[in-house]
Amino acid sequence: MPRPSRLSIELLETFIAVLDADGDASEAAKVLDINQPSMSKRLALLQKAGQHLPQPWLARQGKTWRATAEGERVMAAAREMVRRNDQFQTLIATGGTDVPDVSLACGQEAVKDFVMEAVRKFRQKFPRSRIRIATPGGRERVLGVATGVYDLAIITHEPRADITEEEQLSEKLEQGSRRPLNVEPLFDDRFVLAATGKPGREEAKSAWHRRFAQSPEEETFSGSLLVGLPLILPEPGRGRRDQFDRWARSAKADPLDVALEFGGWEAMLHYAAAGLGVAFATERSTARFVKTQGPLLIRRLSPSEFPPDAVRLVTRKAHGAERPELSPPATALREFLLEAVKTA
């Protein structure tokens, strides 16, 4: 039985070049340094299902080419494959060793947290090995592991009682590209509120700061107590903000006084420390801030109303076995990540 045609690196390069040229095929052909007949041939393969593609990646809209839903789904992985091929060609041409031994995808907060400690220990044991750390969105991390772009990924999601975590991951993958994934728990990160621990005269006189400071530290903060606090929240339209707003509505925390809106736990906590409001953040990010920047007043939010994040490590699953499928360097990094979480 003949083997099916495989997707060539040239088609991947063409796909990415067209998208980067805002759908202008002529401009993409100039970038690729190919003539129009060659470009037309490649576009024909990218716009219809066949031996190379189960579903089209590009569709023509007038004189412009746009990614289909399937093209959007594979875009990040295709871009990474092109990048790796360019890197490999450079390696051959220069005789260098510029190919990472292990690749990890995670969020920007994890990079500053336990990931740094794991990388430090990895570099001590393997000083000549290279690690690539990427910070794409959560869905792209899962897809990246499933398609081989990343060896490991750290994801954060809201636990759900109705389905397992493996099923939650499967929801992030389209049916055509599913691959068995191994999911390991790292920790659950609770949500907190934080305000300045060194109030100035103005904050000390304010009703909101007195109420917040006088709330029992050992008790959780219910959603109804949010009313009247000058909140510092993630900006609208972000997943975190949508999540918070949904929880607040369910907890009947209405109306909310949103004083400031922007992204990044650390930046929000800096503003809270300056007495500019009460920041919504995770327990780990707040503990890290206090360790390096100084005291904060911290109150834990009710976990029943504001469920903690489930932070998990995702890898490909070995065929026919309940264990990760990893190279020796990736195996070592996984072990250091698990160790760093326990000691952090």
Residue, then its C-alpha position, 0 to 999 in steps of 0.5 A: m500500500p503506498r504511503p500517503s503524501r506528506l505535508s512539505i516544509e514548502l507548503l508550511e512556509t507558503f501558508i505562513a508567508v500568505l498570512d504574514a502578507d495579509g493574504d496577498a499571494s503576490e507579496a508572499a511569492k516575492v518573500l518566498d522567491i518563487n514564480q507565480p505558477s509555483m505559487s498557484k500550485r501551492l495555493a491550490l494544495l492549501q485551499k482544498a482537501g486532498q492527499h496533503l490536507p484533510q481540510p483546507w487551510l486557506a480560502r480565497q475572499g476576492k483577491t485576498w487569501r484568509a485562513t479557514a477555521e482549520g488554518e486558524r487551528v494549526m497556525a501556531a504549530a505551522r509557524e513553529m515548524v517553519r521556525r524550527n526548520d529555519q533554525f535547523q538550516t542555520l545549524i547545518a550551514t554554520g556547524g553550530t548547535d543552536v537547537p534546543d534540547v527541550s521546549l516548555a510552554c507556560g504562562q508569564e507568571a509561571v516563568k517568574d515562579f517555580v519554572m525559574e527554579a527548575v531551569r536553574k537546577f536543569r542548567q546546573k546538571f546539564p550546563r551545555s543543554r538548551i531550553r526554549i521557553a515559550t508563553p503562548g495562550g493556554r489552548e496553543r500550549v496544549l496544541g503545541v504538546a499534541t503536535g510536537v511543538y513543545d515537550l511540556a506545557i504548564i496550563t491553568h484552568e478552572p476545575r469542573a465537576d462535570i468532566t475530568e481534566e483529560e476531557q477538558l484538555s480534549e475540548k481544547l483539541e479538535q477531533g482531527s489532531r487529538r493525541p493522548l496527553n498525560v496530565e499531572p497535578l502541580f498545585d491549586d492556586r487560590f485567589v486573594l484580595a490584597a491591599t497596602g500593608k503600610p497605609g498612608r494617612e489618606e488610606a488609614k482614614s478611608a472607610w474601605h481600608r478600615r473595613f478591609a483591615q478589620s475583616p478576620e484574616e482567618e476567614t475567607f472573603s465572600g463575594s458580597l464583601l467586595v461591594g464598596l471596595p476600590l478594586i484593581l482588576p484585569e482589563p475587560g475582554r481578558g479571560r481572567r476578567d471574564q472569569f472574575d465577573r462571572w464569579a462576582r455575578s454568581a456571588k451577587a457582588d453588585p455593584l462593583d467599584v472598579a478603580l483600575e483595570f490592567g493586566g499582570w498580577e505583579a503590576m496590580l499588586h504594586y498599585a495595591a501596595a501604593g494604596l490605590g485600591v484592592a487587587f485581585a490576584t493569585e495566592r502564589s503571585t501575592a506571596r512572591f510579591v510580599k517576599t521581594q517587595g514588602p507587606l500587604l494585607i491579604r484576604r483569601l476569597s471564598p473558594s466556593e465562590f471563586p474556585p482556585d486555579a488548577v495548575r497542571l503539567v501536560t506532556r504527550k502520553a507514551h503509546g499504550a502506557e500511562r506515562p509521559e513520552l519524553s526525551p532524557p532532557a525533557t524527563a529531567l526538566r519534568e522532574f525538576l519542575l515537580e521538585a520546584v513546586k514542592t519546595a516553593 
